[in-house]
Amino acid sequence: MGTANASAPPRRSALRRAPCAALLLAACGPAPTLGDPRAPEPPPPAETVYIVIHEPPPAAAVAADGWVPDEPRGESPFERTRTGIGDYDCPQGTTAMTFRILRVQGDRIKAVFDFHHAASGTSGKYLMSGRYDPETRTAAFSPGAWLERPPNYVTVSMKGDLALDGSLFAGRIEHPECGAFRLRPAG
């Protein structure tokens, strides 16, 4: 009787400790070691590679070039560049155009769309009104009254983007049968 009573308390004590030990072993896993010789070495730092596509022009060449205006962001480039020369594509074929700015008030612009189709000798011009968005550098123009109307021609809208350096205003003639337009500042 004495032997049974003596072994019971240690067994109860071990049972009380067993759940705690099981939780510790199950939740923790092996402790990380700092000096483990089997751990891989970190990779060497990546090397920086520079790709040069072309050499930039010298600063003096840019400043002397009249096609690159020094323009603070937000100011309308249409105030400084009053005439653009270029062409557009429509069913009659590529047609020369001159785009003359008449007035700029804030973001609103009044202009004249003047065109000449060399193959047919046809020319004409009409008023346009538009808006310039300095954040997107986009301008959209709607047609107005004819100043010189050739037969079988209609007025068209246009919408385009202005290059950051101001050297190109290009976009699309907004008519289902027409295509792109390109205008550069008159020199």
C-alpha positions as CSV (number, residue, x, y, z in Angstrom):
1,M,0.0,0.0,0.0
2,G,2.8,2.3,0.7
3,T,4.4,1.8,-2.7
4,A,1.2,2.6,-4.6
5,N,0.7,5.8,-2.6
6,A,4.4,6.9,-3.1
7,S,4.4,6.6,-6.9
8,A,1.1,8.4,-7.5
9,P,2.2,12.0,-6.6
10,P,5.2,12.0,-9.1
11,R,3.0,10.7,-11.9
12,R,0.4,13.4,-11.3
13,S,3.2,16.0,-11.3
14,A,4.6,14.8,-14.6
15,L,1.1,14.9,-16.2
16,R,0.6,18.4,-15.0
17,R,3.9,19.4,-16.8
18,A,3.3,17.4,-20.0
19,P,0.8,19.8,-21.6
20,C,3.0,22.8,-21.0
21,A,6.0,21.1,-22.5
22,A,4.0,19.9,-25.5
23,L,2.8,23.4,-26.2
24,L,6.3,24.8,-26.0
25,L,7.7,22.2,-28.4
26,A,4.8,22.4,-30.8
27,A,4.7,26.3,-31.0
28,C,8.3,27.2,-31.1
29,G,10.2,24.9,-33.4
30,P,14.0,25.0,-33.5
31,A,15.7,28.2,-32.5
32,P,17.6,29.9,-35.3
33,T,21.3,30.0,-35.1
34,L,23.4,32.9,-36.2
35,G,26.6,31.0,-37.0
36,D,25.1,28.1,-38.9
37,P,27.8,27.0,-41.3
38,R,25.2,25.5,-43.7
39,A,23.4,28.9,-44.2
40,P,24.0,30.3,-47.7
41,E,26.0,33.5,-48.1
42,P,24.0,36.6,-49.1
43,P,24.3,37.5,-52.8
44,P,26.7,40.3,-53.7
45,P,25.0,43.7,-54.3
46,A,23.6,44.2,-57.8
47,E,25.8,46.1,-60.2
48,T,24.2,49.3,-61.6
49,V,24.1,49.3,-65.4
50,Y,23.6,52.5,-67.4
51,I,22.4,52.4,-71.0
52,V,23.0,55.5,-73.2
53,I,20.8,55.6,-76.3
54,H,22.2,58.8,-77.7
55,E,24.3,61.8,-76.6
56,P,22.2,64.8,-75.5
57,P,22.9,68.0,-77.5
58,P,25.2,70.5,-75.9
59,A,23.5,73.1,-73.8
60,A,24.5,75.9,-76.1
61,A,22.8,74.2,-79.1
62,V,19.5,73.9,-77.3
63,A,19.5,77.5,-76.2
64,A,20.3,78.7,-79.7
65,D,17.5,76.6,-81.3
66,G,14.5,78.8,-81.8
67,W,12.2,75.7,-81.8
68,V,12.8,74.9,-78.1
69,P,11.0,77.6,-76.1
70,D,11.9,78.0,-72.4
71,E,8.4,77.5,-71.1
72,P,7.3,77.5,-67.5
73,R,4.7,74.8,-66.9
74,G,1.1,76.0,-66.9
75,E,1.6,78.9,-69.3
76,S,-0.1,78.6,-72.7
77,P,2.5,78.0,-75.4
78,F,-0.1,79.3,-77.9
79,E,0.6,82.8,-76.7
80,R,4.2,82.7,-77.9
81,T,3.9,80.5,-80.9
82,R,1.3,82.2,-83.0
83,T,1.7,80.2,-86.3
84,G,2.1,76.5,-86.9
85,I,2.9,75.0,-90.3
86,G,2.3,71.4,-91.2
87,D,-0.1,69.0,-92.8
88,Y,-3.1,66.7,-92.2
89,D,-4.5,63.6,-93.7
90,C,-8.1,63.4,-95.1
91,P,-9.8,61.7,-98.1
92,Q,-8.4,64.2,-100.6
93,G,-4.9,63.2,-99.5
94,T,-2.2,64.9,-97.4
95,T,-3.0,68.6,-97.3
96,A,-0.8,71.5,-96.2
97,M,-2.1,73.6,-93.4
98,T,-1.2,76.7,-91.5
99,F,-2.7,77.2,-88.1
100,R,-2.7,80.9,-86.9
101,I,-3.5,81.9,-83.4
102,L,-5.7,85.0,-83.2
103,R,-6.3,85.4,-79.5
104,V,-5.5,83.6,-76.2
105,Q,-7.4,84.3,-73.0
106,G,-6.5,82.0,-70.2
107,D,-7.1,78.5,-71.5
108,R,-9.3,79.6,-74.4
109,I,-7.9,80.1,-77.9
110,K,-9.2,81.5,-81.2
111,A,-7.5,80.5,-84.3
112,V,-7.7,80.2,-88.1
113,F,-7.4,76.8,-89.9
114,D,-5.9,77.6,-93.3
115,F,-5.4,74.7,-95.8
116,H,-4.1,74.1,-99.3
117,H,-4.4,70.8,-101.2
118,A,-1.6,71.0,-103.8
119,A,-2.8,68.2,-106.1
120,S,-6.2,69.8,-106.7
121,G,-5.2,73.5,-106.1
122,T,-8.0,73.7,-103.5
123,S,-7.6,76.0,-100.5
124,G,-9.8,77.4,-97.8
125,K,-9.9,78.7,-94.2
126,Y,-12.2,78.9,-91.3
127,L,-12.2,80.0,-87.7
128,M,-11.7,77.7,-84.8
129,S,-12.1,78.0,-81.0
130,G,-10.4,75.7,-78.5
131,R,-9.1,75.1,-75.1
132,Y,-5.6,74.2,-73.8
133,D,-5.1,72.1,-70.8
134,P,-1.6,72.8,-69.3
135,E,-1.6,69.7,-67.1
136,T,-2.1,67.2,-70.0
137,R,-0.6,69.6,-72.6
138,T,-3.6,68.8,-74.8
139,A,-5.6,71.2,-76.9
140,A,-8.9,70.6,-78.6
141,F,-10.4,72.9,-81.3
142,S,-13.9,73.1,-82.7
143,P,-14.7,74.6,-86.1
144,G,-16.4,77.9,-86.6
145,A,-17.5,80.1,-89.5
146,W,-15.9,79.8,-93.0
147,L,-13.6,82.6,-94.1
148,E,-13.0,81.1,-97.5
149,R,-15.0,78.0,-98.4
150,P,-14.2,75.8,-101.3
151,P,-16.9,73.5,-102.8
152,N,-17.3,70.0,-101.3
153,Y,-15.3,70.7,-98.1
154,V,-16.5,70.6,-94.5
155,T,-15.0,72.0,-91.4
156,V,-13.5,69.6,-88.9
157,S,-12.5,69.5,-85.2
158,M,-9.0,68.6,-84.1
159,K,-7.4,67.4,-80.9
160,G,-3.7,67.1,-80.2
161,D,-0.8,67.1,-77.8
162,L,1.9,69.6,-77.5
163,A,5.5,68.3,-77.2
164,L,7.3,69.3,-73.9
165,D,9.7,71.4,-75.8
166,G,7.0,73.1,-77.9
167,S,8.5,71.8,-81.2
168,L,5.4,69.8,-82.3
169,F,1.6,70.1,-81.9
170,A,0.2,66.8,-83.3
171,G,-2.9,64.8,-83.0
172,R,-6.0,63.7,-84.9
173,I,-8.5,65.4,-87.2
174,E,-11.8,64.4,-85.6
175,H,-13.7,63.2,-88.6
176,P,-14.3,59.5,-89.4
177,E,-12.5,59.7,-92.8
178,C,-9.5,61.7,-91.6
179,G,-6.3,60.9,-89.8
180,A,-3.4,62.7,-88.1
181,F,-2.2,66.3,-88.2
182,R,1.3,67.7,-87.5
183,L,2.2,71.3,-86.8
184,R,5.6,72.8,-86.1
185,P,6.2,76.5,-85.2
186,A,6.8,78.7,-88.2
187,G,10.4,79.7,-88.1
